[in-house]
Amino acid sequence: MLFGRYRRRKRWLSMLVLMIFRIHATLVNEQKRDDLGCAEKARGIVRLASVQRAMANGRMRLIQEMVVASTLGLAVRLPRTLASRRGCHYDANCYLDYHEASGSIWTVYDKELTLKKLREAGVCVIEADNDLQGEEDDDDMGGLVAPIQWPLAFSQLTIKPETQEWIQRLSSSGNNYYVALADSRYCCALFIPDSPQAIDRIYRVASALVASQRTREHARRLLRILGTRQNNKKKLCTIHWRDNDDLVAEYNLDRREYAHAMVNTVASISMQCGGAILLLGDVSTQKLDAIQQAFDATNNKIRLYTKESLLDRRRLDLASEYGNFDDLEAVLDLELAITADIFVGTPFSALSVLAALVRSTNNDKSNAIMTAPIDLYDNSAQVYNIFFPYSYISGQNHSIQNFDPCAKLVTLSPKFAKRLAQGVFKSSCPFGTYTIQSSVQSS
């Protein structure tokens, strides 16, 4: 009797496993059909570029390209790999030396969650190359590079005659070809958000890029350890410290002025941090000591930590964990900046801007965003906040009414002023004045 019961139970378990396997296979096949379905509706497939820039800058271009593609009725194919510096630590002699990082893009992002969220954001993502037509490896994409002078106002996307002609040419071809929105060397902003519609799409796509499970687990572990360093249970605080050699060499950053601005900003929230703050960025032990001295001089009773100082390197060496690729490890910094209770960022840093952008979509985190009032000589901080307006929160847009992002950009940057002069609206795009009819792909 017992033997018969065992056989029935074993048979039942085998049937259950088989049923689960079939359900999973069905879901996978349905998703593949969905992918092919949105590809068939798309006018072309944008091969997203892996730019030779810092992780955060490359991510900015990915975000804007995906917003543009979905607006123009184009699908996207994510880059297979990402570029990264290796063992450079922002040294002025090597900060422009990029290598192809080992592993696929899915060692950086969580494939299942990212694809799901991108589809929910209206982005048609194509994965299987053999389902596409066109010459993927052809540098000029068969002449199908978008004839668009970037950047331009978001509301210009579908009304520029050359854009309309290009989209019409794609639509009438009858095939889904690989296309490019811009040269792979262009970085990193394609359009200027000039409406709530544009900002909402940036928010949704930016929030869809989910860090890999490994990175999320490392972030949770580090924040948990930081909590044990507090003298009483308070909020978990992070600071993105960005005064590395590359900024000093190329942008003449004054480290003393920068430290003063950051220390003063942190002073306003230090009482909430339980006496412990995690420093994000490439901070050596020697540099940590110097920063700690700057805080001690202001009688801020704060103990600063880095990722390395919180971890036992015998058990987990983060540099080795990420293959000594600086920009891959920077994804962990971004995850920590996003998930901490309080984040103090450097407003001229792309990583800080992205963290603030994603946090602004989270009601639990949005009120904790703080940035030190300092900028570089080229007004990077103000320019970033135009292209990726983290200070704007949907439903609370009083501060952005009567704002003209194009006109502001002209006053901030001669480079952008020259480019904008070629646009339909010249140097003006009053916020909320224009909206567009889009062709967003649905999941």
C-alpha positions, 0 to 999 in steps of 0.5 A: 500500500505504501509503495503504491501511494509512493508511486502515485505521488511520484507520478503526480509530481512528474505531471506537475513538473511537466505542466509547469514546464509547458506553461513556461514554454507557452509564456515564452513562445507568446512573448516571442510572438508579441515581440515579432508582432510589435516588430511587424508593426514597427517602421524600422528597428533602431540599433541602440548604440553602445557609446564610448562614454561613462556608464551613466552618459551611455545610459542617458543616450539609451533612455532618450533613444528609446523614447524617440524610437517609440514616439516615431513608431520604431522598435529597438534592439539593445546593444549586446555589450557595454563599454567601460574603462578598466582599472582607471579610477578616473585618472586623467591619463586613461579616463577616455580609454574604453574597452568592451566589457566582458559579458552581455548587457544582461550582466548589467541589467535584469533581463526579465524585469527590464524587458517587462518594464520597457514594454510597459513603457511602450518600447518595442524591444527586439532580441532575435536578430534572425527575425530582422531584415537589413544589414546590421553590420553595415556602418551606414545602415544602408543610408537609413540614418535619421536625417535629424540635427540633434538636439531638438525639442521633443514637440518637433520630432514628428513635424520636421519635414525631413523626419516625416520624409524619412519615416514615410520612406521607412513605412513604404519600404515594406521591410523592417530595416536596421536604422540609426538615430545618430552617430554612435559617437554622439553623446548623449541627449537627443531631445529637449523635453518641452511638455509633461508628455515628454517628461513622463516618457523619460521617467518611465523609460529611465525607471525601466532599466533595472539593475541585475539581481547581483547588483541589487543584492550587493546594494541591499547588503551594503545598506544593511551593513551601513545601518549597523554603523549608525549610533541610532536607527535612522535613515540610510544616507548616501553621497555621490562624491565626484571630484576626480582627476578627469574633472579637474583636468578637463573642467578645472574643477576646484576641489576645495570649493566643491568640498565646501559645497558638499559639506554644507549640503550634507550638514542640512540632513546629517541629523537624519543619518544616525552618524553614518553616511556611505560615500559613492564614487571612486574614493580611495582610502587616502581620499576618504581620510581627506574628505573625513577631515573636511567634515570633521572641521565643521563639527559634523558628527558624521562617520563616512564609509565607502563600499570597500570600508564596509565590506570584508575584501576577503569575502567580497572584492567588488573590483574583482566582482565586476572584472575591474571594469570601473563603469560596471561597478558604477551601476552599483553606485547608481543602485545605492543612490536610488535605493537609499533613504536620502541621497545627496548628489553632485548635479554636474554628474550624469550618475547623480542626475539619473539617480535623482531622475529615477528617485523623483518617480518614487513618492517615498524617495522623491522628497529626499533628493538633494543636490549641492549648489555647484556647477562646472564652467560649462554649466553641466548641472543646469544643462543636465536638468534641462534634458533630464528634468529630475526637479520636475514631478508630474502633478506638481509642475508649478515651477516649470510653467512659463519655462522655455527650456530651449531658450534657457539652453541657448543662454547656457551653452553656445554649442547647443545654441548653434545646433538649436538655431537649425530647428523648427522652433529656432531657439524657443520651445515654451514648456507645454505649448506644443504636443505631438501625435505619437506612434508608441508601440504597445506591449 
